[in-house]
Amino acid sequence: MTCVIGLLSSQTTQTAGIWAVALVLVLIFLSVPIALALAVPSLLAVYVISGTTALQNLLSTSPFNTAASWTYSVIPAFIFMGMLMVESGLTTKLFSASAKWFGWLPGGVGVGTTAAGAGLASVSGSTIGMTYALARAAIPELLRAGFNRKMAVGVVVVAGIPGSVIPPSILLVVYAGIATVPVGQQLAAGILPGVLIAVTFGLSIIIASLVRPGLANRGVEAEGQSRAAWGERFRSLLPIWGFPLVMIVLFGGLFSGAFTPTEAGAAAAITALLVTVAMNLDRSALGRIVTAAQKTVSATASIFFLIIGAELLMRLLSISGLSEMVVDFIVSLNLSRTWLLLLLVVAYLIMGMFFDTLPMMLLTVPVLLPVLVEMEINLLWFGVFMVIMGEIAMVTPPVGILAFIIHGIAKNPSVNLGQRISLMDVFIAVAWFLPVAIGFVVFLIFMPEVVEWLPRMIG
């Protein structure tokens, strides 16, 4: 009520903008749906600043123009592709194949879980959904393989972070729309850092297994593998034939220039549809497709409502002059690019205690865009930075949402195999991997070429 009164009694446009942003935060903390929390204060502030006519014009044009953006047309195609791959059963088979291929390494089951998590997160479009599925399948296997319970949980916690930027990434598509950068180049920007962070997590598991064998199973030595074991690995690839096929269509079409991002997403979705039919030739194929379509409609609608809310907030920031005020304030601090980004690392870690990655992006990117342009920070690079930080923040104690989700799953006796896994165990597991993740982000800050090289080649 205080925010509403302050907004209605504002004497300047900047004051109205500040009260509106404060009201947005209050509504989010009160668990109001994010889309409404963004839209309602923005509309109220526009009415206070510019009157009824401006509000009517905004409502009559902004929602449609935002949803009709060609940039966002790829979102339903990517979501439908991911849902089909989940419904077809490919995702569970991918985890099994990854475990077989990497099982010979020290801590190999954990390395395989990281590889599978990157693949599953990239196609599912939801880190939370992927983590839920992977935790139920991977934690029991890791415990059976001799992993310490904290290490087993930690591997699952970080497994989805690489997939958040590996195409097709819904988060990067949404960011590309907000920042008005080319979707194809933004997706390309996530490939190399996504692969590198997955490799970094895999190496950290191997090193932990070698230094402290009690944390992770040592696996079996490479030279001890028999021909039968190699044969089993290759046989494990047969059930996941659809996954590389979909990826070839998506990446081949996108990066060869044959398809636009939207066309590549549509072609990949059609390929996933054919794969689902081929893998479920009984009557279950139609039901799986219908289920995937229903989930796609629901997820797409939710994302578009969020985007519309963010667009309304962006309009408010522009009308109120708050964007210019923020830019002037940050520029007056005389911060270098490095110090600004390091401060944003801390800020995103704190915000991740309360927000999912997408709401965090929609809330902060409109405010930061003028600052990024003023300081000549590459917007493609910042998209990758922002998404990775958002995913890291989601697991950071004491309020990281993924930590609580995994703890809830780990309490199931069929998952923990009789070993009690407490919330403190989950927090300790996150603390083991958090320095690795933050270290990788700092590496990207000092080596932006890792992100910028591939988009530059494609451009």
FENKANOR-V982514 format. One record per run of one state. SS is the DSSP state (2 for helix, 1 for strand, 0 for the rest). FROM is the first residue (numbers start at 1). TO is the last residue. Records with the same first field share a line. If there is no record, write none. Layout:
# FENKANOR-V982514
SS=FROM-TO ; FROM-TO
This chain:
# FENKANOR-V982514
0=1-1 ; 9-12 ; 30-33 ; 51-51 ; 68-69 ; 88-89 ; 103-107 ; 125-126 ; 145-148 ; 160-161 ; 165-169 ; 180-182 ; 212-221 ; 225-226 ; 239-240 ; 256-260 ; 280-283 ; 321-321 ; 333-336 ; 352-356 ; 375-378 ; 394-400 ; 411-412 ; 417-422 ; 447-448 ; 459-459
2=2-8 ; 13-29 ; 34-50 ; 52-67 ; 70-87 ; 90-102 ; 108-124 ; 127-144 ; 149-159 ; 162-164 ; 170-179 ; 183-211 ; 222-224 ; 227-238 ; 241-255 ; 261-279 ; 284-320 ; 322-332 ; 337-351 ; 357-374 ; 379-393 ; 401-410 ; 413-416 ; 423-446 ; 449-458
